[in-house]
Amino acid sequence: MLLATPDWGPDGRDVDDDALPPDAEQRLASGLRIDLHHCVEDDVVPIDHLDPLSARLPRATVTRRIHGGHQFEGDALEAVAGTLR
């Protein structure tokens, strides 16, 4: 599970050392569950980082939350926790 994760690739922060490799999806175990959660109103990592990251991890379940900011405050954190139950 990744929360408010920056895209370190060329479409995001463009930091080669931290970017997912092009074959990231193939390197992960085939049965591994991948969840990406991001809040639209995140003012630390903009929501537009989510699309390129999810493109590199196409089997990931992507959840956009309207409220919660970068720290998933309030109901957003409870909703994320609910996905773990």
Long-range contacts (C-beta under 8 A, 24 or more apart in sequence): 1-34, 1-35, 1-37, 1-80, 1-83, 1-84, 2-34, 2-35, 2-36, 2-37, 2-53, 3-37, 3-38, 3-72, 3-80, 4-37, 4-38, 4-39, 4-42, 4-44, 4-45, 4-70, 4-72, 5-36, 5-38, 5-45, 5-49, 5-53, 6-45, 6-49, 7-49, 7-50, 7-52, 7-53, 9-52, 9-53, 9-56, 11-52, 12-49, 12-52, 12-53, 13-49, 20-53, 20-56, 20-57, 22-56, 24-56, 24-57, 25-56, 25-57, 25-58, 25-59, 28-57, 33-61, 34-59, 34-60, 34-61, 35-60, 35-61, 35-63, 35-83, 36-60, 36-61, 36-62, 36-63, 37-63, 37-65, 37-72, 37-80, 37-83, 38-63, 38-64, 38-65, 39-64, 39-65, 39-66, 39-67, 39-68, 39-69, 39-70, 39-72, 39-76, 40-64, 40-65, 40-66, 40-67, 41-66, 41-67, 41-68, 41-69, 42-68, 42-69, 42-70, 43-69, 43-70, 44-69, 44-70, 45-70
